[in-house]
Amino acid sequence: MTPDQVGGHHLQSPVGPSSALTAHDAGAPVSSEPIAPTVAVPPVRSTIGASLAVVEPDPELRDQLCVSLGEGVAPFGSVEELASRLTGAVPVVAVLGPSCSDDVVVDQAGAVVDRFPMLGCILVTEQLTTALLQHALRAGVRDVLAVNGGLQPLVEAIQRVSATLEHAPVAVAPGVPVDDVPTPPDAPAPGPEFHCGQVVTVFSPKGGSGTTVVATSLAVELARRSSRPVCIVDADLQFGDVSVGLKLAPHHTIVDAVAAGEGLDAALLESLLVTHEPTGVRVLPAPLEPAYADQVGAADLTRIVETLRTFCDFVVVDTPSYLNDVVLSVFDVSDSIALVGGLDIPSIKNLKVTLQTLRLLGIPEDKLVMVLNRSDSKVKLDVAEVERALQFKAEVQVPSDVCVPQSVNRGEPVVTHAPRSGVAKALVAMADRYAAPVESRHKRRK
């Protein structure tokens, strides 16, 4: 019997030697209707470096999933059948069909994941609820998607999970003493490791000042300098634009993290983050509707930020243009607060009031960084006048440039859209305040 290698574990074919086992090979009739709308995409198996399996007790649903995902998919009728074919040698991505949404089956899948670290499970369900999402993620399922979401989100989830499995530890065969397993040369020393990343909050007391532009570009530049993840949290709970600014269509938001309650941990929170693939920045999006904003309190956001900093080098928080208990709670846990303003009287007045408020709250001034946006605007005010009015130096001055609205409309951070612009250079210099320049870590890509 020839194992079917699909980028992770060796997945042994349950019906005979075949390098690309499909539902048709298993002898089941192939349904003509796929489980999701068909799109002109290549077989998923050809786009990942892991074996791809479908687990679904219902033969018709199983066939539909296999047809939708293309050639090279190994079908299984149960989690136990899948487990019996795993060897633990290479990565496998398993798509659990709608019939696997039962808590018992999800727990079974979690137990198999515990045995085989190079197995990644994705659950496809007919009805996505907060309770099911929380239970599945806690059990070890990597992602949960609704059937009516279409094929593309599932393909992206498979590719994402496959990429993470490339660095998963190989399962130890039963009976082999742990001391006999060789330790890779680059493995960290055993024992707990405490990590506390920096939190940088971007705030403006006036709407339209460019906090999201600054926050997204800052996160991208910090990610280029960091060995650990860099995350941006959209704390503008009613009208957050981080997902729009990065052209993301998130499946999970900060509301899902809050729903975990006291049980929120790093593993669960990390599974809720969406990755901006071009830059690697991780994103915790704002709620999809303003009505959900009331579900996120000050204590919730503080717990989320504190959990993120345990595995991220930097946590950038984008905030709304007003002070409330949620924003002030983030200020308390921030290592730095970037105050964004412009060369207009309302902005200067609001910045002055903000500075006075922060002084009354006892926030030290060395924690504050003034970012003056559109600093070269011809509006009969200059930077020196603003600094005198505020009694605070503008350490970061971002010039005006048409590339900014162009980058926003394209859903691309300005530092990648127009890297040679004055705006990008100013934001790169801002990132240098918090982390070593890119050149000292690795050469810039030409």
C-alpha positions as CSV (number, residue, x, y, z in Angstrom):
1,M,0.0,0.0,0.0
2,T,1.5,3.3,-1.1
3,P,1.1,6.2,1.3
4,D,-0.5,9.3,-0.2
5,Q,1.8,12.2,0.6
6,V,0.0,15.6,0.7
7,G,2.3,18.0,2.4
8,G,2.4,16.9,6.0
9,H,1.8,13.4,7.3
10,H,1.8,10.3,5.1
11,L,-1.8,9.7,4.5
12,Q,-2.4,6.0,3.7
13,S,-5.0,5.4,1.1
14,P,-7.9,3.3,2.6
15,V,-8.7,1.6,-0.8
16,G,-5.5,1.0,-2.6
17,P,-2.4,2.5,-4.1
18,S,-3.2,5.9,-5.5
19,S,-1.3,9.2,-5.4
20,A,-4.5,11.2,-5.7
21,L,-7.4,9.5,-3.9
22,T,-10.8,11.0,-4.7
23,A,-14.4,10.1,-3.8
24,H,-14.8,8.4,-7.1
25,D,-11.9,6.1,-6.3
26,A,-13.6,5.1,-3.1
27,G,-16.5,3.7,-5.1
28,A,-19.1,6.3,-4.1
29,P,-21.1,8.1,-6.7
30,V,-19.9,11.6,-7.5
31,S,-22.5,14.3,-7.0
32,S,-22.7,16.8,-9.8
33,E,-23.5,19.6,-7.3
34,P,-20.5,20.9,-5.3
35,I,-20.9,22.0,-1.7
36,A,-19.9,25.5,-2.6
37,P,-20.1,27.6,-5.7
38,T,-17.6,26.5,-8.2
39,V,-14.9,29.0,-9.3
40,A,-12.2,28.9,-11.8
41,V,-9.5,27.8,-9.4
42,P,-6.8,25.0,-9.7
43,P,-7.2,21.9,-7.6
44,V,-6.4,23.0,-4.0
45,R,-4.0,20.1,-3.6
46,S,-1.7,21.6,-6.1
47,T,-1.5,24.9,-4.2
48,I,-0.4,23.5,-0.8
49,G,2.5,21.5,0.6
50,A,0.3,19.2,2.7
51,S,-1.9,16.1,2.2
52,L,-5.6,17.1,1.9
53,A,-8.4,15.0,3.4
54,V,-12.1,15.3,3.7
55,V,-13.9,13.8,6.7
56,E,-17.7,13.6,6.4
57,P,-20.0,10.6,7.4
58,D,-22.6,11.5,4.8
59,P,-21.5,10.1,1.4
60,E,-23.2,12.7,-0.7
61,L,-21.8,15.6,1.3
62,R,-18.4,14.0,1.3
63,D,-18.5,13.7,-2.5
64,Q,-19.6,17.3,-2.9
65,L,-16.7,18.5,-0.8
66,C,-14.2,16.4,-2.7
67,V,-15.5,17.6,-6.1
68,S,-15.3,21.2,-4.9
69,L,-11.7,20.9,-3.7
70,G,-10.5,19.2,-6.9
71,E,-8.2,16.2,-7.4
72,G,-5.9,14.7,-4.9
73,V,-8.3,14.8,-1.9
74,A,-8.5,11.7,0.3
75,P,-12.1,11.0,1.6
76,F,-12.9,9.5,5.0
77,G,-16.1,8.6,6.6
78,S,-15.1,9.3,10.2
79,V,-12.4,10.9,12.3
80,E,-11.4,7.4,13.6
81,E,-10.8,6.3,10.0
82,L,-8.6,9.3,9.3
83,A,-6.7,8.7,12.5
84,S,-6.0,5.1,11.6
85,R,-4.3,6.2,8.3
86,L,-2.0,8.9,9.8
87,T,1.6,8.1,10.4
88,G,2.6,11.5,11.8
89,A,5.5,11.9,9.4
90,V,4.3,14.8,7.2
91,P,1.5,17.5,7.4
92,V,-2.2,16.8,6.6
93,V,-5.0,19.3,6.4
94,A,-8.4,17.7,7.1
95,V,-11.6,19.4,6.2
96,L,-14.4,18.3,8.6
97,G,-17.8,18.4,6.8
98,P,-21.1,19.7,8.2
99,S,-22.0,16.4,9.8
100,C,-18.9,16.8,12.1
101,S,-20.3,19.9,13.8
102,D,-21.4,17.7,16.8
103,D,-19.4,18.4,19.9
104,V,-18.5,14.8,20.3
105,V,-17.0,14.6,16.8
106,V,-15.2,17.9,17.4
107,D,-13.7,16.5,20.6
108,Q,-12.6,13.4,18.7
109,A,-10.8,15.5,16.1
110,G,-9.1,17.5,18.9
111,A,-7.8,14.3,20.4
112,V,-6.3,13.2,17.1
113,V,-4.7,16.7,16.7
114,D,-3.1,16.2,20.1
115,R,-1.6,12.9,18.9
116,F,-0.5,14.3,15.5
117,P,0.8,17.9,15.7
118,M,1.2,18.0,12.0
119,L,-2.6,17.6,11.5
120,G,-4.6,20.7,11.0
121,C,-8.4,20.6,11.0
122,I,-10.9,23.0,9.4
123,L,-14.6,22.6,10.3
124,V,-17.3,23.5,7.7
125,T,-20.7,23.9,9.2
126,E,-24.2,24.8,8.1
127,Q,-24.7,27.2,10.9
128,L,-21.8,29.1,12.5
129,T,-22.5,30.0,16.1
130,T,-20.3,31.6,18.8
131,A,-20.7,28.4,21.0
132,L,-19.6,26.1,18.2
133,L,-16.7,28.4,17.2
134,Q,-15.4,28.6,20.8
135,H,-15.8,24.9,21.4
136,A,-14.1,23.9,18.1
137,L,-11.1,26.4,18.5
138,R,-10.6,25.1,22.1
139,A,-10.6,21.5,20.9
140,G,-7.8,22.3,18.5
141,V,-9.7,23.0,15.2
142,R,-7.8,25.7,13.3
143,D,-10.8,27.4,11.7
144,V,-14.6,27.2,11.4
145,L,-16.4,28.3,8.3
146,A,-20.0,28.5,7.2
147,V,-21.0,26.4,4.1
148,N,-22.8,29.4,2.6
149,G,-19.5,31.4,2.7
150,G,-18.5,29.9,-0.7
151,L,-15.4,28.0,-1.8
152,Q,-12.8,30.8,-1.8
153,P,-12.7,31.3,2.1
154,L,-12.2,27.5,2.5
155,V,-9.4,27.4,0.0
156,E,-7.7,30.3,1.7
157,A,-8.1,28.6,5.1
158,I,-6.6,25.4,3.7
159,Q,-3.6,27.3,2.3
160,R,-3.1,29.2,5.6
161,V,-3.3,26.0,7.8
162,S,-0.9,24.2,5.4
163,A,1.6,27.0,5.7
164,T,1.5,26.8,9.5
165,L,2.0,23.0,9.5
166,E,5.4,23.3,7.8
167,H,6.9,24.2,11.2
168,A,4.9,21.9,13.4
169,P,6.8,19.3,15.5
170,V,6.9,15.7,14.3
171,A,4.9,13.3,16.4
172,V,7.0,10.9,18.5
173,A,6.3,7.3,17.8
174,P,4.8,5.3,20.8
175,G,7.5,3.7,22.9
176,V,10.3,6.0,22.0
177,P,11.8,7.7,25.2
178,V,11.6,11.5,25.0
179,D,15.3,11.7,25.9
180,D,16.1,9.7,22.7
181,V,14.4,12.2,20.4
182,P,17.1,14.5,19.0
183,T,16.7,18.2,19.6
184,P,17.0,20.4,16.4
185,P,20.0,22.7,16.6
186,D,17.9,25.9,16.5
187,A,15.4,24.7,19.1
188,P,15.0,27.0,22.1
189,A,16.2,25.9,25.5
190,P,13.5,24.0,27.5
191,G,11.5,25.7,30.1
192,P,8.9,28.5,30.2
193,E,9.7,31.7,28.3
194,F,8.2,35.0,29.3
195,H,7.6,37.5,26.4
196,C,6.1,41.0,26.7
197,G,5.7,42.8,23.4
198,Q,5.3,46.5,23.1
199,V,1.9,48.1,22.7
200,V,1.7,51.2,20.5
201,T,-1.7,53.0,20.5
202,V,-2.5,55.4,17.7
203,F,-5.1,58.1,18.7
204,S,-6.5,61.3,17.3
205,P,-9.1,63.6,19.0
206,K,-10.4,64.6,15.5
207,G,-11.9,62.3,12.9
208,G,-10.2,62.1,9.5
209,S,-6.7,62.8,10.8
210,G,-5.3,59.6,9.4
211,T,-4.9,57.3,12.4
212,T,-5.7,54.1,10.4
213,V,-3.2,55.1,7.7
214,V,-0.5,55.6,10.4
215,A,-1.5,52.5,12.3
216,T,-1.5,50.1,9.3
217,S,1.8,51.4,7.9
218,L,3.4,51.4,11.3
219,A,2.4,47.7,11.8
220,V,3.7,46.7,8.4
221,E,7.1,48.4,9.1
222,L,7.3,46.8,12.5
223,A,6.5,43.4,11.1
224,R,9.5,43.8,8.7
225,R,11.8,44.3,11.7
226,S,10.3,41.6,14.0
227,S,11.0,37.9,14.4
228,R,7.7,37.4,16.2
229,P,4.2,38.2,15.0
230,V,3.0,41.9,14.8
231,C,-0.7,42.5,15.4
232,I,-2.9,45.4,14.8
233,V,-6.1,45.7,16.8
234,D,-9.0,47.7,15.4
235,A,-10.4,49.3,18.6
236,D,-12.7,51.7,16.7
237,L,-15.6,49.4,17.6
238,Q,-18.3,51.2,15.6
239,F,-16.6,52.3,12.4
240,G,-13.2,50.6,12.3
241,D,-11.5,50.7,8.9
242,V,-8.4,48.6,9.4
243,S,-9.9,45.7,7.4
244,V,-10.8,48.1,4.6
245,G,-7.4,49.7,4.7
246,L,-5.8,46.2,4.3
247,K,-8.4,44.8,1.9
248,L,-9.4,42.0,4.2
249,A,-12.7,40.1,4.5
250,P,-12.5,38.7,8.1
251,H,-14.4,35.7,9.3
252,H,-13.7,36.5,13.0
253,T,-13.7,39.8,14.9
254,I,-12.9,41.1,18.3
255,V,-16.4,40.1,19.4
256,D,-15.4,36.5,19.0
257,A,-12.5,37.0,21.3
258,V,-14.8,38.7,23.9
259,A,-17.2,35.8,23.7
260,A,-14.5,33.5,25.1
261,G,-14.7,35.3,28.4
262,E,-12.2,34.3,31.1
263,G,-11.2,31.3,29.0
264,L,-9.4,33.5,26.4
265,D,-5.8,32.3,26.0
266,A,-3.0,32.9,23.5
267,A,-3.8,29.9,21.4
268,L,-7.5,30.8,21.0
269,L,-6.8,34.4,20.3
270,E,-4.2,33.6,17.7
271,S,-6.6,31.4,15.9
272,L,-9.0,34.4,15.6
273,L,-6.5,36.7,13.9
274,V,-6.6,37.2,10.2
275,T,-3.3,37.5,8.3
276,H,-2.6,40.2,5.8
277,E,-0.8,37.9,3.4
278,P,1.4,40.5,1.5
279,T,3.0,41.7,4.8
280,G,2.4,39.0,7.4
281,V,0.7,41.5,9.8
282,R,-1.9,39.8,12.0
283,V,-5.2,41.7,12.4
284,L,-8.0,41.5,15.0
285,P,-10.8,43.3,13.2
286,A,-13.5,45.6,14.6
287,P,-17.1,44.3,14.8
288,L,-18.8,44.0,11.5
289,E,-21.8,46.1,12.7
290,P,-21.8,49.1,15.0
291,A,-24.5,47.4,17.2
292,Y,-21.9,44.9,18.4
293,A,-19.6,47.6,19.8
294,D,-21.4,47.5,23.2
295,Q,-20.3,43.9,23.7
296,V,-16.6,45.0,24.0
297,G,-15.8,46.6,27.4
298,A,-12.7,48.2,28.8
299,A,-11.7,45.1,30.7
300,D,-12.3,42.9,27.6
301,L,-10.0,45.0,25.4
302,T,-7.3,45.2,28.1
303,R,-7.3,41.4,28.5
304,I,-7.1,41.0,24.7
305,V,-4.1,43.4,24.4
306,E,-2.3,41.8,27.3
307,T,-2.8,38.3,25.8
308,L,-1.6,39.5,22.4
309,R,1.6,40.9,23.8
310,T,2.5,37.4,25.2
311,F,3.3,36.2,21.7
312,C,3.6,39.3,19.6
313,D,6.6,41.6,19.3
314,F,4.4,44.6,18.8
315,V,0.6,45.3,19.2
316,V,-0.6,48.4,17.3
317,V,-4.0,49.6,18.5
318,D,-6.1,51.8,16.2
319,T,-8.6,53.8,18.2
320,P,-11.7,56.0,17.5
321,S,-11.6,59.8,17.7
322,Y,-13.0,60.2,21.2
323,L,-12.0,59.4,24.7
324,N,-14.0,56.8,26.6
325,D,-13.3,54.0,29.1
326,V,-12.3,51.6,26.4
327,V,-9.7,53.9,24.9
328,L,-8.4,55.0,28.3
329,S,-7.9,51.4,29.3
330,V,-5.7,50.9,26.3
331,F,-3.7,54.0,27.1
332,D,-3.0,52.5,30.5
333,V,-1.4,49.3,29.1
334,S,0.4,51.1,26.2
335,D,4.1,51.6,26.1
336,S,3.7,54.4,23.6
337,I,0.8,56.6,22.5
338,A,1.0,58.3,19.1
339,L,-1.2,61.4,19.0
340,V,-2.1,62.3,15.4
341,G,-3.1,65.8,14.4
342,G,-3.1,68.2,11.5
343,L,-2.5,71.9,10.7
344,D,-6.1,73.1,11.4
345,I,-7.5,74.9,14.4
346,P,-10.0,72.3,15.4
347,S,-7.4,69.6,15.4
348,I,-4.9,71.7,17.4
349,K,-7.6,72.7,19.9
350,N,-8.6,69.0,20.4
351,L,-4.9,67.9,20.8
352,K,-4.4,70.6,23.4
353,V,-7.4,69.3,25.4
354,T,-6.2,65.7,25.0
355,L,-2.7,66.6,26.3
356,Q,-4.2,68.3,29.3
357,T,-6.5,65.3,30.0
358,L,-3.6,62.8,29.8
359,R,-1.5,65.0,32.2
360,L,-4.4,65.0,34.7
361,L,-4.6,61.2,34.3
362,G,-0.9,60.9,35.2
363,I,0.2,59.5,31.8
364,P,3.9,60.5,31.5
365,E,4.8,62.7,28.6
366,D,7.7,60.5,27.6
367,K,5.0,57.9,26.6
368,L,3.6,60.3,24.0
369,V,4.7,60.8,20.4
370,M,3.2,63.7,18.4
371,V,2.5,62.8,14.7
372,L,1.7,65.9,12.6
373,N,-0.1,64.7,9.5
374,R,-0.1,66.8,6.3
375,S,2.6,68.9,7.9
376,D,3.5,70.8,4.7
377,S,0.0,72.0,4.0
378,K,-0.2,75.6,2.9
379,V,-2.8,76.7,5.4
380,K,-1.1,79.8,6.9
381,L,0.0,77.7,9.9
382,D,3.4,76.2,10.3
383,V,4.8,73.4,12.5
384,A,6.6,75.8,14.9
385,E,3.4,77.6,15.7
386,V,1.6,74.3,16.4
387,E,4.4,73.2,18.7
388,R,4.3,76.5,20.6
389,A,0.5,76.3,21.0
390,L,0.7,72.7,22.3
391,Q,4.0,73.1,24.2
392,F,4.9,69.7,22.7
393,K,7.3,68.9,19.9
394,A,6.0,67.1,16.7
395,E,8.6,64.4,16.5
396,V,7.0,62.8,13.4
397,Q,6.0,65.0,10.5
398,V,4.1,63.3,7.6
399,P,3.8,65.4,4.4
400,S,0.8,65.6,2.2
401,D,0.8,63.3,-0.8
402,V,-1.9,62.1,-3.3
403,C,-0.4,58.6,-2.8
404,V,-2.3,58.4,0.6
405,P,-5.9,58.4,-0.7
406,Q,-4.7,56.3,-3.6
407,S,-3.3,53.6,-1.3
408,V,-6.5,53.8,0.8
409,N,-8.7,53.2,-2.2
410,R,-6.5,50.3,-3.3
411,G,-6.6,48.7,0.2
412,E,-2.8,48.8,0.5
413,P,-0.6,50.4,3.2
414,V,1.1,53.5,1.9
415,V,4.5,52.2,2.8
416,T,4.1,49.3,0.3
417,H,2.0,51.3,-2.2
418,A,4.5,54.2,-2.5
419,P,7.6,53.2,-0.6
420,R,9.7,56.1,-2.0
421,S,7.2,58.8,-1.1
422,G,7.8,61.3,1.7
423,V,4.8,59.9,3.6
424,A,6.4,56.4,3.5
425,K,9.8,57.7,4.6
426,A,8.3,59.5,7.6
427,L,6.4,56.4,8.7
428,V,9.5,54.2,8.2
429,A,11.4,56.7,10.5
430,M,8.6,56.4,13.0
431,A,8.9,52.6,13.1
432,D,12.6,53.1,13.7
433,R,11.8,54.7,17.0
434,Y,10.3,51.4,18.2
435,A,12.5,48.8,16.6
436,A,15.9,48.5,14.9
437,P,16.0,49.7,11.3
438,V,15.4,46.9,8.7
439,E,19.0,47.1,7.5
440,S,20.4,46.0,10.8
441,R,18.2,42.9,10.8
442,H,18.2,42.0,7.1
443,K,18.7,43.7,3.9
444,R,15.8,45.5,2.3
445,R,14.3,43.8,-0.7
446,K,15.1,45.7,-3.9
